[in-house]
Amino acid sequence: MNKVQIQQRHKSTPIEADYAQWCAEQGALLRQGRLSDLDRENLAEEIESLGRSDKREIANRLGTLLLHC
């Protein structure tokens, strides 16, 4: 597993610049317990978006399943 190193004063990569890098950095910050350094607003939005996506996917798959029964 690749570990992302974030220096104490290094500003994290903006989400718009490199989404994959931003995700890795946010994960590393969480694991390090550096909650004050998190991009909290964007992180909360991404988590909420994942929940909505999962809910839509489940509804779509259920609909498909019911059509084939």
All heavy atoms as TSV, in Angstrom:
chain	resi	resn	atom	element	x	y	z
A	1	MET	N	N	0.855	-1.174	0.000
A	1	MET	CA	C	0.000	0.000	0.000
A	1	MET	C	C	0.899	1.235	0.000
A	1	MET	O	O	1.863	1.319	0.725
A	1	MET	CB	C	-0.910	-0.004	1.230
A	1	MET	CG	C	-1.649	1.286	1.359
A	1	MET	SD	S	-2.856	1.496	2.687
A	1	MET	CE	C	-2.656	0.212	3.822
A	2	ASN	N	N	0.554	2.197	-0.834
A	2	ASN	CA	C	1.299	3.447	-0.888
A	2	ASN	C	C	0.868	4.350	0.257
A	2	ASN	O	O	-0.307	4.515	0.506
A	2	ASN	CB	C	1.062	4.181	-2.202
A	2	ASN	CG	C	1.729	3.491	-3.351
A	2	ASN	OD1	O	2.643	2.712	-3.163
A	2	ASN	ND2	N	1.273	3.772	-4.555
A	3	LYS	N	N	1.835	4.921	0.911
A	3	LYS	CA	C	1.535	5.869	1.988
A	3	LYS	C	C	1.795	7.269	1.481
A	3	LYS	O	O	2.784	7.518	0.815
A	3	LYS	CB	C	2.408	5.586	3.199
A	3	LYS	CG	C	2.119	4.242	3.801
A	3	LYS	CD	C	1.813	4.386	5.227
A	3	LYS	CE	C	1.463	3.010	5.759
A	3	LYS	NZ	N	1.058	3.032	7.076
A	4	VAL	N	N	0.902	8.153	1.767
A	4	VAL	CA	C	1.062	9.540	1.354
A	4	VAL	C	C	1.684	10.302	2.501
A	4	VAL	O	O	1.177	10.280	3.613
A	4	VAL	CB	C	-0.304	10.157	0.979
A	4	VAL	CG1	C	-0.157	11.623	0.652
A	4	VAL	CG2	C	-0.917	9.413	-0.182
A	5	GLN	N	N	2.784	10.961	2.208
A	5	GLN	CA	C	3.453	11.774	3.211
A	5	GLN	C	C	3.023	13.223	3.023
A	5	GLN	O	O	3.133	13.767	1.940
A	5	GLN	CB	C	4.975	11.685	3.043
A	5	GLN	CG	C	5.521	10.286	3.224
A	5	GLN	CD	C	5.500	9.856	4.677
A	5	GLN	OE1	O	5.602	10.676	5.572
A	5	GLN	NE2	N	5.362	8.577	4.906
A	6	ILE	N	N	2.512	13.835	4.061
A	6	ILE	CA	C	2.118	15.239	4.011
A	6	ILE	C	C	2.874	15.960	5.106
A	6	ILE	O	O	2.757	15.622	6.282
A	6	ILE	CB	C	0.604	15.414	4.197
A	6	ILE	CG1	C	-0.155	14.631	3.141
A	6	ILE	CG2	C	0.223	16.889	4.151
A	6	ILE	CD1	C	-1.641	14.668	3.317
A	7	GLN	N	N	3.670	16.918	4.716
A	7	GLN	CA	C	4.433	17.680	5.684
A	7	GLN	C	C	3.483	18.514	6.540
A	7	GLN	O	O	2.407	18.889	6.104
A	7	GLN	CB	C	5.429	18.584	4.969
A	7	GLN	CG	C	6.444	17.821	4.155
A	7	GLN	CD	C	7.278	18.752	3.302
A	7	GLN	OE1	O	7.108	19.958	3.330
A	7	GLN	NE2	N	8.182	18.173	2.542
A	8	GLN	N	N	3.917	18.824	7.745
A	8	GLN	CA	C	3.084	19.563	8.687
A	8	GLN	C	C	2.543	20.863	8.105
A	8	GLN	O	O	1.405	21.200	8.314
A	8	GLN	CB	C	3.874	19.874	9.957
A	8	GLN	CG	C	4.116	18.666	10.830
A	8	GLN	CD	C	2.859	18.104	11.431
A	8	GLN	OE1	O	2.187	17.282	10.838
A	8	GLN	NE2	N	2.529	18.541	12.617
A	9	ARG	N	N	3.343	21.624	7.374
A	9	ARG	CA	C	2.895	22.918	6.874
A	9	ARG	C	C	2.526	22.891	5.402
A	9	ARG	O	O	2.211	23.908	4.835
A	9	ARG	CB	C	3.969	23.967	7.112
A	9	ARG	CG	C	4.095	24.262	8.577
A	9	ARG	CD	C	5.120	25.294	8.857
A	9	ARG	NE	N	5.599	24.972	10.192
A	9	ARG	CZ	C	6.751	25.289	10.682
A	9	ARG	NH1	N	7.592	25.959	9.964
A	9	ARG	NH2	N	7.093	24.934	11.889
A	10	HIS	N	N	2.610	21.726	4.787
A	10	HIS	CA	C	2.296	21.608	3.366
A	10	HIS	C	C	0.785	21.697	3.163
A	10	HIS	O	O	0.026	21.005	3.815
A	10	HIS	CB	C	2.804	20.267	2.830
A	10	HIS	CG	C	2.380	19.984	1.426
A	10	HIS	ND1	N	2.881	20.675	0.355
A	10	HIS	CD2	C	1.497	19.094	0.928
A	10	HIS	CE1	C	2.326	20.211	-0.747
A	10	HIS	NE2	N	1.488	19.256	-0.422
A	11	LYS	N	N	0.391	22.587	2.272
A	11	LYS	CA	C	-1.031	22.698	1.953
A	11	LYS	C	C	-1.395	21.536	1.035
A	11	LYS	O	O	-0.673	21.231	0.104
A	11	LYS	CB	C	-1.285	24.042	1.265
A	11	LYS	CG	C	-2.735	24.354	1.091
A	11	LYS	CD	C	-2.891	25.846	0.812
A	11	LYS	CE	C	-4.322	26.166	0.482
A	11	LYS	NZ	N	-5.138	26.386	1.633
A	12	SER	N	N	-2.499	20.876	1.309
A	12	SER	CA	C	-2.865	19.712	0.519
A	12	SER	C	C	-3.272	20.105	-0.903
A	12	SER	O	O	-3.603	21.245	-1.185
A	12	SER	CB	C	-3.993	18.935	1.204
A	12	SER	OG	O	-5.162	19.700	1.238
A	13	THR	N	N	-3.233	19.128	-1.767
A	13	THR	CA	C	-3.604	19.311	-3.165
A	13	THR	C	C	-5.077	19.683	-3.248
A	13	THR	O	O	-5.912	19.021	-2.627
A	13	THR	CB	C	-3.359	17.998	-3.931
A	13	THR	OG1	O	-2.001	17.633	-3.791
A	13	THR	CG2	C	-3.733	18.123	-5.392
A	14	PRO	N	N	-5.418	20.702	-4.026
A	14	PRO	CA	C	-6.843	21.041	-4.188
A	14	PRO	C	C	-7.596	19.910	-4.890
A	14	PRO	O	O	-7.057	19.265	-5.795
A	14	PRO	CB	C	-6.819	22.292	-5.077
A	14	PRO	CG	C	-5.435	22.832	-4.973
A	14	PRO	CD	C	-4.546	21.653	-4.699
A	15	ILE	N	N	-8.814	19.688	-4.484
A	15	ILE	CA	C	-9.625	18.616	-5.051
A	15	ILE	C	C	-9.791	18.782	-6.563
A	15	ILE	O	O	-9.816	17.804	-7.302
A	15	ILE	CB	C	-11.002	18.530	-4.334
A	15	ILE	CG1	C	-11.761	17.269	-4.747
A	15	ILE	CG2	C	-11.816	19.788	-4.568
A	15	ILE	CD1	C	-13.028	17.023	-3.938
A	16	GLU	N	N	-9.858	20.021	-7.031
A	16	GLU	CA	C	-10.051	20.280	-8.450
A	16	GLU	C	C	-8.793	19.992	-9.269
A	16	GLU	O	O	-8.868	19.729	-10.459
A	16	GLU	CB	C	-10.452	21.743	-8.692
A	16	GLU	CG	C	-11.712	22.171	-7.988
A	16	GLU	CD	C	-11.470	22.600	-6.531
A	16	GLU	OE1	O	-10.302	22.751	-6.113
A	16	GLU	OE2	O	-12.464	22.757	-5.809
A	17	ALA	N	N	-7.635	20.044	-8.632
A	17	ALA	CA	C	-6.372	19.869	-9.340
A	17	ALA	C	C	-6.052	18.394	-9.596
A	17	ALA	O	O	-5.616	18.027	-10.680
A	17	ALA	CB	C	-5.235	20.519	-8.561
A	18	ASP	N	N	-6.249	17.554	-8.580
A	18	ASP	CA	C	-5.902	16.130	-8.707
A	18	ASP	C	C	-6.732	15.358	-7.686
A	18	ASP	O	O	-6.355	15.230	-6.526
A	18	ASP	CB	C	-4.407	15.940	-8.474
A	18	ASP	CG	C	-3.937	14.511	-8.727
A	18	ASP	OD1	O	-4.776	13.574	-8.718
A	18	ASP	OD2	O	-2.732	14.331	-8.932
A	19	TYR	N	N	-7.879	14.855	-8.135
A	19	TYR	CA	C	-8.831	14.202	-7.231
A	19	TYR	C	C	-8.210	12.996	-6.519
A	19	TYR	O	O	-8.370	12.832	-5.306
A	19	TYR	CB	C	-10.085	13.786	-8.003
A	19	TYR	CG	C	-11.121	13.124	-7.149
A	19	TYR	CD1	C	-11.894	13.878	-6.261
A	19	TYR	CD2	C	-11.326	11.757	-7.197
A	19	TYR	CE1	C	-12.846	13.281	-5.454
A	19	TYR	CE2	C	-12.281	11.154	-6.399
A	19	TYR	CZ	C	-13.035	11.914	-5.529
A	19	TYR	OH	O	-13.969	11.310	-4.735
A	20	ALA	N	N	-7.489	12.167	-7.267
A	20	ALA	CA	C	-6.897	10.967	-6.659
A	20	ALA	C	C	-5.880	11.346	-5.586
A	20	ALA	O	O	-5.854	10.745	-4.504
A	20	ALA	CB	C	-6.253	10.098	-7.732
A	21	GLN	N	N	-5.053	12.331	-5.863
A	21	GLN	CA	C	-4.057	12.779	-4.880
A	21	GLN	C	C	-4.750	13.386	-3.661
A	21	GLN	O	O	-4.360	13.137	-2.524
A	21	GLN	CB	C	-3.094	13.798	-5.517
A	21	GLN	CG	C	-2.031	14.313	-4.572
A	21	GLN	CD	C	-1.053	13.240	-4.121
A	21	GLN	OE1	O	-0.793	12.288	-4.860
A	21	GLN	NE2	N	-0.522	13.382	-2.936
A	22	TRP	N	N	-5.781	14.190	-3.912
A	22	TRP	CA	C	-6.539	14.798	-2.819
A	22	TRP	C	C	-7.111	13.706	-1.908
A	22	TRP	O	O	-7.009	13.792	-0.684
A	22	TRP	CB	C	-7.652	15.683	-3.379
A	22	TRP	CG	C	-8.533	16.283	-2.328
A	22	TRP	CD1	C	-8.312	17.427	-1.635
A	22	TRP	CD2	C	-9.778	15.756	-1.849
A	22	TRP	NE1	N	-9.351	17.655	-0.749
A	22	TRP	CE2	C	-10.255	16.631	-0.863
A	22	TRP	CE3	C	-10.528	14.629	-2.160
A	22	TRP	CZ2	C	-11.455	16.414	-0.193
A	22	TRP	CZ3	C	-11.717	14.411	-1.479
A	22	TRP	CH2	C	-12.168	15.310	-0.517
A	23	CYS	N	N	-7.698	12.664	-2.506
A	23	CYS	CA	C	-8.269	11.557	-1.713
A	23	CYS	C	C	-7.192	10.884	-0.866
A	23	CYS	O	O	-7.411	10.613	0.318
A	23	CYS	CB	C	-8.919	10.528	-2.628
A	23	CYS	SG	S	-10.477	11.044	-3.357
A	24	ALA	N	N	-6.042	10.613	-1.477
A	24	ALA	CA	C	-4.948	9.965	-0.754
A	24	ALA	C	C	-4.475	10.842	0.404
A	24	ALA	O	O	-4.229	10.348	1.518
A	24	ALA	CB	C	-3.796	9.660	-1.707
A	25	GLU	N	N	-4.350	12.134	0.158
A	25	GLU	CA	C	-3.909	13.050	1.219
A	25	GLU	C	C	-4.924	13.142	2.344
A	25	GLU	O	O	-4.550	13.130	3.530
A	25	GLU	CB	C	-3.646	14.440	0.643
A	25	GLU	CG	C	-2.427	14.495	-0.241
A	25	GLU	CD	C	-2.255	15.821	-0.963
A	25	GLU	OE1	O	-3.103	16.734	-0.804
A	25	GLU	OE2	O	-1.273	15.956	-1.683
A	26	GLN	N	N	-6.193	13.192	2.006
A	26	GLN	CA	C	-7.222	13.271	3.043
A	26	GLN	C	C	-7.233	11.998	3.889
A	26	GLN	O	O	-7.366	12.049	5.109
A	26	GLN	CB	C	-8.603	13.527	2.419
A	26	GLN	CG	C	-8.721	14.862	1.694
A	26	GLN	CD	C	-8.325	16.041	2.532
A	26	GLN	OE1	O	-8.900	16.301	3.580
A	26	GLN	NE2	N	-7.320	16.777	2.077
A	27	GLY	N	N	-7.059	10.851	3.239
A	27	GLY	CA	C	-6.971	9.587	3.968
A	27	GLY	C	C	-5.781	9.558	4.913
A	27	GLY	O	O	-5.883	9.117	6.064
A	28	ALA	N	N	-4.635	10.040	4.424
A	28	ALA	CA	C	-3.431	10.081	5.262
A	28	ALA	C	C	-3.624	11.006	6.458
A	28	ALA	O	O	-3.242	10.672	7.584
A	28	ALA	CB	C	-2.228	10.538	4.424
A	29	LEU	N	N	-4.230	12.164	6.224
A	29	LEU	CA	C	-4.486	13.100	7.321
A	29	LEU	C	C	-5.409	12.482	8.362
A	29	LEU	O	O	-5.189	12.638	9.568
A	29	LEU	CB	C	-5.087	14.403	6.785
A	29	LEU	CG	C	-4.145	15.299	5.975
A	29	LEU	CD1	C	-4.928	16.412	5.283
A	29	LEU	CD2	C	-3.049	15.872	6.856
A	30	LEU	N	N	-6.440	11.779	7.915
A	30	LEU	CA	C	-7.345	11.101	8.857
A	30	LEU	C	C	-6.598	10.073	9.687
A	30	LEU	O	O	-6.752	10.014	10.909
A	30	LEU	CB	C	-8.482	10.414	8.097
A	30	LEU	CG	C	-9.648	11.286	7.699
A	30	LEU	CD1	C	-10.558	10.545	6.728
A	30	LEU	CD2	C	-10.432	11.730	8.912
A	31	ARG	N	N	-5.785	9.248	9.020
A	31	ARG	CA	C	-5.029	8.209	9.729
A	31	ARG	C	C	-4.040	8.799	10.733
A	31	ARG	O	O	-3.775	8.202	11.767
A	31	ARG	CB	C	-4.305	7.315	8.732
A	31	ARG	CG	C	-5.231	6.366	8.024
A	31	ARG	CD	C	-4.476	5.416	7.105
A	31	ARG	NE	N	-5.414	4.604	6.370
A	31	ARG	CZ	C	-5.996	4.972	5.222
A	31	ARG	NH1	N	-5.710	6.135	4.676
A	31	ARG	NH2	N	-6.855	4.169	4.624
A	32	GLN	N	N	-3.492	9.957	10.397
A	32	GLN	CA	C	-2.537	10.618	11.285
A	32	GLN	C	C	-3.228	11.396	12.404
A	32	GLN	O	O	-2.573	11.933	13.292
A	32	GLN	CB	C	-1.654	11.588	10.481
A	32	GLN	CG	C	-0.747	10.911	9.486
A	32	GLN	CD	C	-0.104	11.889	8.511
A	32	GLN	OE1	O	-0.139	13.097	8.722
A	32	GLN	NE2	N	0.454	11.376	7.432
A	33	GLY	N	N	-4.541	11.481	12.349
A	33	GLY	CA	C	-5.284	12.214	13.369
A	33	GLY	C	C	-5.174	13.720	13.217
A	33	GLY	O	O	-5.452	14.456	14.158
A	34	ARG	N	N	-4.800	14.194	12.041
A	34	ARG	CA	C	-4.621	15.631	11.802
A	34	ARG	C	C	-5.925	16.235	11.286
A	34	ARG	O	O	-6.021	16.719	10.162
A	34	ARG	CB	C	-3.471	15.839	10.821
A	34	ARG	CG	C	-2.143	15.422	11.435
A	34	ARG	CD	C	-0.998	15.477	10.478
A	34	ARG	NE	N	-0.929	16.741	9.766
A	34	ARG	CZ	C	-0.218	16.910	8.662
A	34	ARG	NH1	N	0.478	15.914	8.158
A	34	ARG	NH2	N	-0.186	18.081	8.060
A	35	LEU	N	N	-6.935	16.185	12.125
A	35	LEU	CA	C	-8.277	16.596	11.725
A	35	LEU	C	C	-8.368	18.066	11.352
A	35	LEU	O	O	-9.137	18.446	10.471
A	35	LEU	CB	C	-9.266	16.265	12.840
A	35	LEU	CG	C	-9.287	14.796	13.284
A	35	LEU	CD1	C	-10.336	14.581	14.363
A	35	LEU	CD2	C	-9.501	13.867	12.121
A	36	SER	N	N	-7.567	18.906	11.974
A	36	SER	CA	C	-7.625	20.336	11.665
A	36	SER	C	C	-7.065	20.641	10.279
A	36	SER	O	O	-7.321	21.711	9.729
A	36	SER	CB	C	-6.886	21.153	12.728
A	36	SER	OG	O	-5.521	20.814	12.739
A	37	ASP	N	N	-6.300	19.717	9.708
A	37	ASP	CA	C	-5.718	19.915	8.380
A	37	ASP	C	C	-6.595	19.387	7.249
A	37	ASP	O	O	-6.272	19.570	6.078
A	37	ASP	CB	C	-4.344	19.236	8.296
A	37	ASP	CG	C	-3.318	19.911	9.183
A	37	ASP	OD1	O	-3.427	21.139	9.384
A	37	ASP	OD2	O	-2.413	19.213	9.676
A	38	LEU	N	N	-7.682	18.706	7.602
A	38	LEU	CA	C	-8.562	18.136	6.579
A	38	LEU	C	C	-9.284	19.220	5.785
A	38	LEU	O	O	-9.575	20.292	6.297
A	38	LEU	CB	C	-9.628	17.245	7.225
A	38	LEU	CG	C	-9.152	15.932	7.810
A	38	LEU	CD1	C	-10.270	15.287	8.616
A	38	LEU	CD2	C	-8.659	15.006	6.720
A	39	ASP	N	N	-9.595	18.920	4.556
A	39	ASP	CA	C	-10.454	19.754	3.711
A	39	ASP	C	C	-11.882	19.324	4.057
A	39	ASP	O	O	-12.532	18.587	3.336
A	39	ASP	CB	C	-10.115	19.497	2.241
A	39	ASP	CG	C	-10.951	20.304	1.277
A	39	ASP	OD1	O	-11.847	21.052	1.730
A	39	ASP	OD2	O	-10.709	20.179	0.060
A	40	ARG	N	N	-12.340	19.775	5.223
A	40	ARG	CA	C	-13.586	19.270	5.799
A	40	ARG	C	C	-14.800	19.463	4.905
A	40	ARG	O	O	-15.634	18.573	4.788
A	40	ARG	CB	C	-13.817	19.896	7.177
A	40	ARG	CG	C	-12.820	19.409	8.207
A	40	ARG	CD	C	-13.160	19.922	9.577
A	40	ARG	NE	N	-13.173	21.376	9.611
A	40	ARG	CZ	C	-12.213	22.126	10.111
A	40	ARG	NH1	N	-11.160	21.561	10.628
A	40	ARG	NH2	N	-12.297	23.431	10.106
A	41	GLU	N	N	-14.935	20.618	4.298
A	41	GLU	CA	C	-16.126	20.895	3.480
A	41	GLU	C	C	-16.201	19.945	2.287
A	41	GLU	O	O	-17.230	19.326	2.041
A	41	GLU	CB	C	-16.108	22.357	3.014
A	41	GLU	CG	C	-17.438	22.848	2.520
A	41	GLU	CD	C	-18.556	22.742	3.557
A	41	GLU	OE1	O	-18.323	23.017	4.739
A	41	GLU	OE2	O	-19.670	22.359	3.145
A	42	ASN	N	N	-15.093	19.826	1.546
A	42	ASN	CA	C	-15.092	18.935	0.390
A	42	ASN	C	C	-15.168	17.465	0.798
A	42	ASN	O	O	-15.810	16.660	0.130
A	42	ASN	CB	C	-13.856	19.174	-0.486
A	42	ASN	CG	C	-13.999	20.407	-1.337
A	42	ASN	OD1	O	-15.061	20.678	-1.886
A	42	ASN	ND2	N	-12.934	21.168	-1.450
A	43	LEU	N	N	-14.534	17.114	1.903
A	43	LEU	CA	C	-14.573	15.738	2.384
A	43	LEU	C	C	-15.995	15.344	2.770
A	43	LEU	O	O	-16.478	14.267	2.392
A	43	LEU	CB	C	-13.621	15.574	3.574
A	43	LEU	CG	C	-13.374	14.171	4.074
A	43	LEU	CD1	C	-12.874	13.259	2.973
A	43	LEU	CD2	C	-12.383	14.198	5.228
A	44	ALA	N	N	-16.692	16.222	3.476
A	44	ALA	CA	C	-18.086	15.946	3.853
A	44	ALA	C	C	-18.959	15.804	2.607
A	44	ALA	O	O	-19.799	14.897	2.522
A	44	ALA	CB	C	-18.614	17.063	4.748
A	45	GLU	N	N	-18.743	16.669	1.630
A	45	GLU	CA	C	-19.520	16.609	0.391
A	45	GLU	C	C	-19.277	15.294	-0.350
A	45	GLU	O	O	-20.209	14.671	-0.860
A	45	GLU	CB	C	-19.136	17.788	-0.498
A	45	GLU	CG	C	-20.024	17.950	-1.711
A	45	GLU	CD	C	-19.689	19.211	-2.479
A	45	GLU	OE1	O	-19.523	20.277	-1.855
A	45	GLU	OE2	O	-19.588	19.105	-3.708
A	46	GLU	N	N	-18.023	14.851	-0.398
A	46	GLU	CA	C	-17.698	13.597	-1.077
A	46	GLU	C	C	-18.326	12.400	-0.367
A	46	GLU	O	O	-18.844	11.488	-1.020
A	46	GLU	CB	C	-16.176	13.419	-1.166
A	46	GLU	CG	C	-15.525	14.340	-2.151
A	46	GLU	CD	C	-16.032	14.166	-3.567
A	46	GLU	OE1	O	-16.070	13.034	-4.080
A	46	GLU	OE2	O	-16.411	15.192	-4.169
A	47	ILE	N	N	-18.303	12.389	0.951
A	47	ILE	CA	C	-18.904	11.286	1.707
A	47	ILE	C	C	-20.412	11.245	1.480
A	47	ILE	O	O	-20.992	10.183	1.246
A	47	ILE	CB	C	-18.556	11.397	3.208
A	47	ILE	CG1	C	-17.068	11.135	3.413
A	47	ILE	CG2	C	-19.408	10.438	4.045
A	47	ILE	CD1	C	-16.560	11.459	4.798
A	48	GLU	N	N	-21.051	12.406	1.531
A	48	GLU	CA	C	-22.497	12.467	1.290
A	48	GLU	C	C	-22.824	12.018	-0.132
A	48	GLU	O	O	-23.803	11.303	-0.357
A	48	GLU	CB	C	-23.007	13.883	1.529
A	48	GLU	CG	C	-22.976	14.285	2.980
A	48	GLU	CD	C	-23.134	15.777	3.198
A	48	GLU	OE1	O	-23.104	16.566	2.226
A	48	GLU	OE2	O	-23.273	16.157	4.376
A	49	SER	N	N	-22.000	12.408	-1.079
A	49	SER	CA	C	-22.204	12.029	-2.473
A	49	SER	C	C	-22.086	10.515	-2.657
A	49	SER	O	O	-22.862	9.904	-3.391
A	49	SER	CB	C	-21.181	12.746	-3.356
A	49	SER	OG	O	-21.302	12.343	-4.687
A	50	LEU	N	N	-21.125	9.904	-1.972
A	50	LEU	CA	C	-20.974	8.451	-2.037
A	50	LEU	C	C	-22.227	7.756	-1.523
A	50	LEU	O	O	-22.678	6.767	-2.104
A	50	LEU	CB	C	-19.772	7.988	-1.208
A	50	LEU	CG	C	-18.412	8.192	-1.827
A	50	LEU	CD1	C	-17.317	7.859	-0.816
A	50	LEU	CD2	C	-18.256	7.359	-3.075
A	51	GLY	N	N	-22.778	8.269	-0.443
A	51	GLY	CA	C	-24.007	7.684	0.114
A	51	GLY	C	C	-25.158	7.773	-0.865
A	51	GLY	O	O	-25.911	6.810	-1.052
A	52	ARG	N	N	-25.303	8.922	-1.510
A	52	ARG	CA	C	-26.384	9.083	-2.496
A	52	ARG	C	C	-26.170	8.150	-3.688
A	52	ARG	O	O	-27.110	7.533	-4.185
A	52	ARG	CB	C	-26.470	10.536	-2.964
A	52	ARG	CG	C	-27.034	11.483	-1.913
A	52	ARG	CD	C	-27.298	12.869	-2.483
A	52	ARG	NE	N	-26.120	13.513	-3.037
A	52	ARG	CZ	C	-25.283	14.294	-2.354
A	52	ARG	NH1	N	-25.506	14.527	-1.067
A	52	ARG	NH2	N	-24.249	14.848	-2.943
A	53	SER	N	N	-24.932	8.036	-4.134
A	53	SER	CA	C	-24.602	7.159	-5.265
A	53	SER	C	C	-24.942	5.712	-4.941
A	53	SER	O	O	-25.519	5.003	-5.762
A	53	SER	CB	C	-23.113	7.242	-5.584
A	53	SER	OG	O	-22.855	8.155	-6.576
A	54	ASP	N	N	-24.531	5.286	-3.758
A	54	ASP	CA	C	-24.814	3.910	-3.348
A	54	ASP	C	C	-26.306	3.657	-3.270
A	54	ASP	O	O	-26.793	2.605	-3.700
A	54	ASP	CB	C	-24.165	3.604	-1.999
A	54	ASP	CG	C	-22.659	3.414	-2.091
A	54	ASP	OD1	O	-22.131	3.329	-3.220
A	54	ASP	OD2	O	-22.012	3.352	-1.028
A	55	LYS	N	N	-27.047	4.609	-2.739
A	55	LYS	CA	C	-28.494	4.459	-2.619
A	55	LYS	C	C	-29.137	4.333	-4.006
A	55	LYS	O	O	-29.988	3.479	-4.230
A	55	LYS	CB	C	-29.070	5.652	-1.863
A	55	LYS	CG	C	-30.516	5.508	-1.500
A	55	LYS	CD	C	-30.962	6.684	-0.641
A	55	LYS	CE	C	-32.410	6.542	-0.263
A	55	LYS	NZ	N	-32.856	7.641	0.596
A	56	ARG	N	N	-28.703	5.172	-4.958
A	56	ARG	CA	C	-29.225	5.099	-6.333
A	56	ARG	C	C	-28.882	3.765	-6.975
A	56	ARG	O	O	-29.712	3.151	-7.647
A	56	ARG	CB	C	-28.633	6.232	-7.182
A	56	ARG	CG	C	-29.423	7.504	-7.157
A	56	ARG	CD	C	-28.970	8.468	-8.252
A	56	ARG	NE	N	-27.542	8.720	-8.280
A	56	ARG	CZ	C	-26.914	9.633	-7.564
A	56	ARG	NH1	N	-27.583	10.406	-6.737
A	56	ARG	NH2	N	-25.606	9.794	-7.669
A	57	GLU	N	N	-27.653	3.304	-6.769
A	57	GLU	CA	C	-27.222	2.030	-7.353
A	57	GLU	C	C	-28.058	0.875	-6.823
A	57	GLU	O	O	-28.470	-0.007	-7.586
A	57	GLU	CB	C	-25.736	1.798	-7.049
A	57	GLU	CG	C	-25.183	0.530	-7.628
A	57	GLU	CD	C	-25.127	0.520	-9.154
A	57	GLU	OE1	O	-25.108	1.607	-9.765
A	57	GLU	OE2	O	-25.103	-0.580	-9.729
A	58	ILE	N	N	-28.309	0.865	-5.536
A	58	ILE	CA	C	-29.131	-0.197	-4.944
A	58	ILE	C	C	-30.551	-0.152	-5.525
A	58	ILE	O	O	-31.114	-1.184	-5.887
A	58	ILE	CB	C	-29.152	-0.075	-3.405
A	58	ILE	CG1	C	-27.771	-0.434	-2.854
A	58	ILE	CG2	C	-30.237	-0.962	-2.789
A	58	ILE	CD1	C	-27.582	-0.092	-1.387
A	59	ALA	N	N	-31.121	1.037	-5.627
A	59	ALA	CA	C	-32.479	1.167	-6.188
A	59	ALA	C	C	-32.511	0.694	-7.635
A	59	ALA	O	O	-33.451	-0.013	-8.044
A	59	ALA	CB	C	-32.945	2.621	-6.087
A	60	ASN	N	N	-31.498	1.053	-8.421
A	60	ASN	CA	C	-31.455	0.614	-9.817
A	60	ASN	C	C	-31.337	-0.897	-9.941
A	60	ASN	O	O	-32.016	-1.524	-10.761
A	60	ASN	CB	C	-30.289	1.282	-10.555
A	60	ASN	CG	C	-30.536	2.754	-10.802
A	60	ASN	OD1	O	-31.662	3.215	-10.788
A	60	ASN	ND2	N	-29.455	3.494	-11.003
A	61	ARG	N	N	-30.477	-1.480	-9.145
A	61	ARG	CA	C	-30.292	-2.936	-9.199
A	61	ARG	C	C	-31.544	-3.669	-8.722
A	61	ARG	O	O	-31.904	-4.698	-9.277
A	61	ARG	CB	C	-29.085	-3.352	-8.376
A	61	ARG	CG	C	-27.791	-2.963	-9.045
A	61	ARG	CD	C	-26.591	-3.369	-8.232
A	61	ARG	NE	N	-25.377	-2.913	-8.870
A	61	ARG	CZ	C	-24.395	-3.722	-9.211
A	61	ARG	NH1	N	-24.489	-5.021	-8.981
A	61	ARG	NH2	N	-23.321	-3.237	-9.776
A	62	LEU	N	N	-32.199	-3.140	-7.709
A	62	LEU	CA	C	-33.438	-3.738	-7.222
A	62	LEU	C	C	-34.505	-3.683	-8.316
A	62	LEU	O	O	-35.219	-4.667	-8.548
A	62	LEU	CB	C	-33.925	-3.049	-5.953
A	62	LEU	CG	C	-35.196	-3.586	-5.326
A	62	LEU	CD1	C	-35.069	-5.071	-4.992
A	62	LEU	CD2	C	-35.556	-2.791	-4.097
A	63	GLY	N	N	-34.599	-2.530	-8.988
A	63	GLY	CA	C	-35.563	-2.386	-10.089
A	63	GLY	C	C	-35.298	-3.397	-11.185
A	63	GLY	O	O	-36.225	-4.029	-11.707
A	64	THR	N	N	-34.044	-3.564	-11.546
A	64	THR	CA	C	-33.671	-4.546	-12.586
A	64	THR	C	C	-34.016	-5.955	-12.137
A	64	THR	O	O	-34.559	-6.748	-12.908
A	64	THR	CB	C	-32.154	-4.451	-12.895
A	64	THR	OG1	O	-31.873	-3.127	-13.344
A	64	THR	CG2	C	-31.739	-5.443	-13.940
A	65	LEU	N	N	-33.715	-6.270	-10.899
A	65	LEU	CA	C	-34.017	-7.588	-10.351
A	65	LEU	C	C	-35.518	-7.866	-10.396
A	65	LEU	O	O	-35.960	-8.942	-10.811
A	65	LEU	CB	C	-33.495	-7.693	-8.924
A	65	LEU	CG	C	-33.735	-9.008	-8.198
A	65	LEU	CD1	C	-32.976	-10.135	-8.885
A	65	LEU	CD2	C	-33.290	-8.896	-6.745
A	66	LEU	N	N	-36.316	-6.884	-9.991
A	66	LEU	CA	C	-37.766	-7.056	-9.978
A	66	LEU	C	C	-38.340	-7.225	-11.391
A	66	LEU	O	O	-39.322	-7.940	-11.582
A	66	LEU	CB	C	-38.431	-5.894	-9.255
A	66	LEU	CG	C	-38.148	-5.815	-7.752
A	66	LEU	CD1	C	-38.734	-4.554	-7.163
A	66	LEU	CD2	C	-38.674	-7.051	-7.035
A	67	LEU	N	N	-37.733	-6.566	-12.380
A	67	LEU	CA	C	-38.181	-6.707	-13.762
A	67	LEU	C	C	-37.952	-8.111	-14.290
A	67	LEU	O	O	-38.695	-8.594	-15.150
A	67	LEU	CB	C	-37.452	-5.710	-14.672
A	67	LEU	CG	C	-37.921	-4.277	-14.611
A	67	LEU	CD1	C	-37.004	-3.393	-15.454
A	67	LEU	CD2	C	-39.352	-4.158	-15.097
A	68	HIS	N	N	-36.942	-8.786	-13.784
A	68	HIS	CA	C	-36.581	-10.113	-14.283
A	68	HIS	C	C	-37.165	-11.249	-13.447
A	68	HIS	O	O	-36.860	-12.407	-13.709
A	68	HIS	CB	C	-35.062	-10.250	-14.378
A	68	HIS	CG	C	-34.463	-9.319	-15.388
A	68	HIS	ND1	N	-34.672	-9.467	-16.742
A	68	HIS	CD2	C	-33.683	-8.227	-15.250
A	68	HIS	CE1	C	-34.030	-8.515	-17.396
A	68	HIS	NE2	N	-33.425	-7.736	-16.510
A	69	CYS	N	N	-37.981	-10.925	-12.505
A	69	CYS	CA	C	-38.592	-11.980	-11.656
A	69	CYS	C	C	-39.922	-12.420	-12.216
A	69	CYS	O	O	-40.642	-11.804	-12.843
A	69	CYS	CB	C	-38.797	-11.486	-10.220
A	69	CYS	SG	S	-37.270	-11.338	-9.318
